[in-house]
Amino acid sequence: MKILVCQINPTVGALDHNATQIVQGIANGKNKGADLVLFPELCLTGYPPEDFLLLPHFLQMVEEKTHFIATKTEGIAAIVGLPRKNPQARGKPLFNSAAIFSDGKLIGYQDKTLLPTYDVFDERRYFEPALERNIFSIQGFQIAVTICEDIWQPAGLLGPIYIENPLVDYRKKKIDLSVNLSASPYSLLKIEKRIHVAKKAATYLKTPLILCNQVGGNDSLIFDGYSLFCNEKGVLTQLAQGFKEDYLFIDTAKPAQNFSFKTNEIKDLHEALILGIYDYFHKLDFKKAIIGLSGGIDSAVVACLAVEALGKENVLGVAMPSRYSSKGSVLDAKILANNLKIDLKEISIEGPFQSFLELMHPHFNEKKTDVTEENLQARIRAIILMALSNKHGYIVLSCGNKSELAMGYSTLYGDLSGGLAVLSDLTKYNVYRLAHYINQEKELIPKNILIKPPSAELRPNQKDSDSLPDYKIVDQVLEDYVIKHRSPKEIAMDHKYPLELVLDLVRRIHQNEYKRRQAPPSLRVSEKAFSVGRRFPIVQRWI
Amino acid sequence: MKILVCQINPTVGALDHNATQIVQGIANGKNKGADLVLFPELCLTGYPPEDFLLLPHFLQMVEEKTHFIATKTEGIAAIVGLPRKNPQARGKPLFNSAAIFSDGKLIGYQDKTLLPTYDVFDERRYFEPALERNIFSIQGFQIAVTICEDIWQPAGLLGPIYIENPLVDYRKKKIDLSVNLSASPYSLLKIEKRIHVAKKAATYLKTPLILCNQVGGNDSLIFDGYSLFCNEKGVLTQLAQGFKEDYLFIDTAKPAQNFSFKTNEIKDLHEALILGIYDYFHKLDFKKAIIGLSGGIDSAVVACLAVEALGKENVLGVAMPSRYSSKGSVLDAKILANNLKIDLKEISIEGPFQSFLELMHPHFNEKKTDVTEENLQARIRAIILMALSNKHGYIVLSCGNKSELAMGYSTLYGDLSGGLAVLSDLTKYNVYRLAHYINQEKELIPKNILIKPPSAELRPNQKDSDSLPDYKIVDQVLEDYVIKHRSPKEIAMDHKYPLELVLDLVRRIHQNEYKRRQAPPSLRVSEKAFSVGRRFPIVQRWI
């Protein structure tokens, strides 16, 4: 059997556009002589469609597009991820489904059994689990159709969170091929897990397995693609590209060899962020980004990523020195802009800063200079960037990293402003790793930026280390507390940190929830981002 | 049987504090001669506990507190809402449960069957539904214990979203009394629905029913209390107070009469917002609020509510006139502050505004004055309020209403700043209704504020109606599109609006998702707030 795996990049809600992409994929399959074309999970709506799934007129249009797609499958078969109405009288009104088309007709649906409702996933909000699991016969091939999570049990990575394992049913039946439609989002090294899952499922079912994954950025989620083919022995034999649309042609009759693949964690992270920026801008019909260049590492990395994603002509850097800025900072920003060949404006914040200090002086009641004056500077910079954004149609890229966001080491309505927070799911350590990767072939980021100690330069001779412990400790607590849900006591014991220090960091994480609630949308790259998939209250007294 | 219904106000995560409240309620019951004391759903953790439920060390502490509470029930029985571990090897690791204590021992659990996973509820993220429904014998009384949603099916208000109806089981059994532990949040007129639900459940089960509800504000959600007792004929016989802690003493042996209750929609709304503000501040250990008084209706209403919630000595008004402010506006703000007996600062934004205009002029490329200059003014005001907040420890109250938020008629990092958005789930119409209610006994809000046409005063002679259709139409589209999920076509036909107008408004609602994503947390008072319970992507191409 010949199969074309269409790893497409749908846009959420764009039913016309997505249906057109699907129809083009089908035509592409016909041209290439394929018997079957595959598409990702919920690709007609784009994943995640969120509350569009609650709008009856949206669902009506989904049905119309489903019938339209059917008419385009004459002489070929296609399996397309889309929502469908639950025909039962009770339960959630939808299934997360795969529509199976053959020769111009919709021949059936296979609904998803395991509906992830954790982290960034809310599938039980909308869907009822599958009531039955069928085998579909296409060109004499007996095919088991599963959707994403359905094949994740044999690998043992999920924990025992589901009562059912849909593969148990399939294992009892005669199957020639199993296909899995996915919308499995990227996080660091996720592809290794996903390959492992596919191999385990293929060996469990003793059948070749094709996984067709979505690619592209939708809000905070980045889908990495990497669609794949595994044989019945669990050997990976074909792999689509990561982070771009790709079409994988599979001929099950041809003997396949082991596909040798080695993950490059930081290369993938780099591509993920570029794709995330690109899709955020282009799916919103924006082209141009503006970035405050402080001379620090975060804004330097964001500028490099933005240039890759949007082109140097579409990126504007703005250096906004204050009375506390070192000369080195502005110089470093200039060298960076020069290396990247982007425009750089220099706008001193001294005028408005002085004006605010004078205006507010009578209202500060002779209180000492404190964080108020620091925040003032950060907010004046945000006003300048937003004014340029409003006047000229730029999206402001926010540059804070995850370690700062955890600690609240950022100013609400100041550096915590922007349309997209590019690095807010990267630890400080990962920002450095990414910077070194960017500089691998050519020194784009001036060396001085890489070696100087981090500073917000909001008061004389300020260093991040004045008010924060070593970023290594912050990052470790992020990994252990935020991602792994370990207790402060366990963290302190394991790493031989003072318990009070760990408790202080965990307390800061919770106390700064109020800032993160108003932070710009981020690009998720870790297993647990602050922006999506982590839900803690602002008002709480646990810690 | 004598029962004390403890309508308490727990704080999320505050296990020590909440356990103490529970133990005090039990002691209170003993003093009053009760046989049984009841507490709300998940009151040990506070509702909603969100991702605290994912932390093993949090759950460990829940278990310890559960055993501690048991020791305090000697000579009495108590039913307490709390999470418990799922003892099965598979499925979500927790149940949303009611622990039944009697005479110093934990005698059993009744788990919740219907787990709401829609709107503001995410219960399937954490919980597995009950596997069985048991009857508990307390003092010879056969008692059915249900949790919130479990009794909502007979009233027919949920739609057919669940496959099971747990009351079917109970109806077959001999029951003397049914008790329901709830954490049912307030929205306009919700109490009427909840009473209807209780009556229907009582008549369905042919047994008296006690509903014990949580009270208090936790982040955006306000719980209204109003715990109640219905007899087996569905007659409401006792009702606890709304919007405050209350203890309802029920003696099932005493003949009960119809309790006559009439909802006052706006009085309840007023109390809800005051409770929401009070709890937000006090549970965060804050006392003082600062409000930008524009001379408009929204900030006037917020000031009145803040004074009720926090006391006049804890509220600071700031008038921040610009070159475009009318004299009337500052005067109206002064009269309002005078009426409320709150301090008022007047800080002109002219200095920083002029400073920014000069600074930015060379970078605006001779482009015409537009929304940029309007946003500048709003952002300067936010900087002033935030500087006072930082220096003196105020929380900034944000004043925008839901109609503005829908249309994006607000400035990100400008008037859309603050720790709490008090009115952001009230339509403009409801803001006016509330203002008239506030003025009922005494004119607190100057009449001029009530009668002048709404204006942001960010350019000469500006009126909201310059760029927005009549608020009546905006509010109708909010009701029909955002709450009822009706299509633009249906809305246009029903109300005889031009379709293009409705489409334009719906488009604006979606296009301004990016602003709302960074808006301050709100107080939810409608069936569908923008801030919680409504999930739409920023990047989308549906409309």
Chai-1 contact restraints between the chains, C-beta under 6 A:
chainA,res_idxA,chainB,res_idxB,connection_type,confidence,min_distance_angstrom,max_distance_angstrom,comment,restraint_id
A,T11,B,R541,contact,1.0,0.0,6.0,A-B,restraint_1
A,V12,B,P537,contact,1.0,0.0,6.0,A-B,restraint_2
A,V12,B,Q540,contact,1.0,0.0,6.0,A-B,restraint_3
A,G13,B,Q540,contact,1.0,0.0,6.0,A-B,restraint_4
A,G13,B,R541,contact,1.0,0.0,6.0,A-B,restraint_5
A,G13,B,W542,contact,1.0,0.0,6.0,A-B,restraint_6
A,A14,B,R541,contact,1.0,0.0,6.0,A-B,restraint_7
A,E50,B,R535,contact,1.0,0.0,6.0,A-B,restraint_8
A,E50,B,F536,contact,1.0,0.0,6.0,A-B,restraint_9
A,E50,B,P537,contact,1.0,0.0,6.0,A-B,restraint_10
A,D51,B,R535,contact,1.0,0.0,6.0,A-B,restraint_11
A,D51,B,F536,contact,1.0,0.0,6.0,A-B,restraint_12
A,F52,B,W542,contact,1.0,0.0,6.0,A-B,restraint_13
A,L54,B,H485,contact,1.0,0.0,6.0,A-B,restraint_14
A,L55,B,H485,contact,1.0,0.0,6.0,A-B,restraint_15
A,H57,B,S487,contact,1.0,0.0,6.0,A-B,restraint_16
A,A89,B,P160,contact,1.0,0.0,6.0,A-B,restraint_17
A,R90,B,P160,contact,1.0,0.0,6.0,A-B,restraint_18
A,R90,B,I163,contact,1.0,0.0,6.0,A-B,restraint_19
A,G91,B,I163,contact,1.0,0.0,6.0,A-B,restraint_20
A,K92,B,I161,contact,1.0,0.0,6.0,A-B,restraint_21
A,T117,B,R124,contact,1.0,0.0,6.0,A-B,restraint_22
A,T117,B,R125,contact,1.0,0.0,6.0,A-B,restraint_23
A,Y118,B,R125,contact,1.0,0.0,6.0,A-B,restraint_24
A,R124,B,T117,contact,1.0,0.0,6.0,A-B,restraint_25
A,R124,B,R124,contact,1.0,0.0,6.0,A-B,restraint_26
A,R125,B,T117,contact,1.0,0.0,6.0,A-B,restraint_27
A,R125,B,Y118,contact,1.0,0.0,6.0,A-B,restraint_28
A,P160,B,A89,contact,1.0,0.0,6.0,A-B,restraint_29
A,P160,B,R90,contact,1.0,0.0,6.0,A-B,restraint_30
A,I161,B,K92,contact,1.0,0.0,6.0,A-B,restraint_31
A,I163,B,R90,contact,1.0,0.0,6.0,A-B,restraint_32
A,I163,B,G91,contact,1.0,0.0,6.0,A-B,restraint_33
A,N218,B,V539,contact,1.0,0.0,6.0,A-B,restraint_34
A,D219,B,P537,contact,1.0,0.0,6.0,A-B,restraint_35
A,D219,B,I538,contact,1.0,0.0,6.0,A-B,restraint_36
A,D219,B,V539,contact,1.0,0.0,6.0,A-B,restraint_37
A,K283,B,V539,contact,1.0,0.0,6.0,A-B,restraint_38
A,L284,B,V539,contact,1.0,0.0,6.0,A-B,restraint_39
A,G351,B,S355,contact,1.0,0.0,6.0,A-B,restraint_40
A,G351,B,L359,contact,1.0,0.0,6.0,A-B,restraint_41
A,P352,B,P352,contact,1.0,0.0,6.0,A-B,restraint_42
A,P352,B,S355,contact,1.0,0.0,6.0,A-B,restraint_43
A,P352,B,F356,contact,1.0,0.0,6.0,A-B,restraint_44
A,S355,B,G351,contact,1.0,0.0,6.0,A-B,restraint_45
A,S355,B,P352,contact,1.0,0.0,6.0,A-B,restraint_46
A,S355,B,S355,contact,1.0,0.0,6.0,A-B,restraint_47
A,F356,B,P352,contact,1.0,0.0,6.0,A-B,restraint_48
A,L359,B,G351,contact,1.0,0.0,6.0,A-B,restraint_49
A,M360,B,A387,contact,1.0,0.0,6.0,A-B,restraint_50
A,F364,B,K391,contact,1.0,0.0,6.0,A-B,restraint_51
A,K367,B,K391,contact,1.0,0.0,6.0,A-B,restraint_52
A,T372,B,A387,contact,1.0,0.0,6.0,A-B,restraint_53
A,T372,B,N390,contact,1.0,0.0,6.0,A-B,restraint_54
A,T372,B,K391,contact,1.0,0.0,6.0,A-B,restraint_55
A,N375,B,N390,contact,1.0,0.0,6.0,A-B,restraint_56
A,L376,B,A387,contact,1.0,0.0,6.0,A-B,restraint_57
A,R379,B,I383,contact,1.0,0.0,6.0,A-B,restraint_58
A,I383,B,R379,contact,1.0,0.0,6.0,A-B,restraint_59
A,A387,B,M360,contact,1.0,0.0,6.0,A-B,restraint_60
A,A387,B,T372,contact,1.0,0.0,6.0,A-B,restraint_61
A,N390,B,T372,contact,1.0,0.0,6.0,A-B,restraint_62
A,N390,B,N375,contact,1.0,0.0,6.0,A-B,restraint_63
A,K391,B,F364,contact,1.0,0.0,6.0,A-B,restraint_64
A,K391,B,K367,contact,1.0,0.0,6.0,A-B,restraint_65
A,K391,B,T372,contact,1.0,0.0,6.0,A-B,restraint_66
A,Y413,B,Y413,contact,1.0,0.0,6.0,A-B,restraint_67
A,Y413,B,S417,contact,1.0,0.0,6.0,A-B,restraint_68
A,S417,B,Y413,contact,1.0,0.0,6.0,A-B,restraint_69
A,H485,B,L54,contact,1.0,0.0,6.0,A-B,restraint_70
A,H485,B,L55,contact,1.0,0.0,6.0,A-B,restraint_71
A,S487,B,H57,contact,1.0,0.0,6.0,A-B,restraint_72
A,R517,B,P521,contact,1.0,0.0,6.0,A-B,restraint_73
A,Q518,B,Q518,contact,1.0,0.0,6.0,A-B,restraint_74
A,P521,B,R517,contact,1.0,0.0,6.0,A-B,restraint_75
A,R535,B,E50,contact,1.0,0.0,6.0,A-B,restraint_76
A,R535,B,D51,contact,1.0,0.0,6.0,A-B,restraint_77
A,F536,B,E50,contact,1.0,0.0,6.0,A-B,restraint_78
A,F536,B,D51,contact,1.0,0.0,6.0,A-B,restraint_79
A,P537,B,V12,contact,1.0,0.0,6.0,A-B,restraint_80
A,P537,B,E50,contact,1.0,0.0,6.0,A-B,restraint_81
A,P537,B,D219,contact,1.0,0.0,6.0,A-B,restraint_82
A,I538,B,D219,contact,1.0,0.0,6.0,A-B,restraint_83
A,V539,B,N218,contact,1.0,0.0,6.0,A-B,restraint_84
A,V539,B,D219,contact,1.0,0.0,6.0,A-B,restraint_85
A,V539,B,K283,contact,1.0,0.0,6.0,A-B,restraint_86
A,V539,B,L284,contact,1.0,0.0,6.0,A-B,restraint_87
A,Q540,B,V12,contact,1.0,0.0,6.0,A-B,restraint_88
A,Q540,B,G13,contact,1.0,0.0,6.0,A-B,restraint_89
A,R541,B,T11,contact,1.0,0.0,6.0,A-B,restraint_90
A,R541,B,G13,contact,1.0,0.0,6.0,A-B,restraint_91
A,R541,B,A14,contact,1.0,0.0,6.0,A-B,restraint_92
A,W542,B,G13,contact,1.0,0.0,6.0,A-B,restraint_93
A,W542,B,F52,contact,1.0,0.0,6.0,A-B,restraint_94
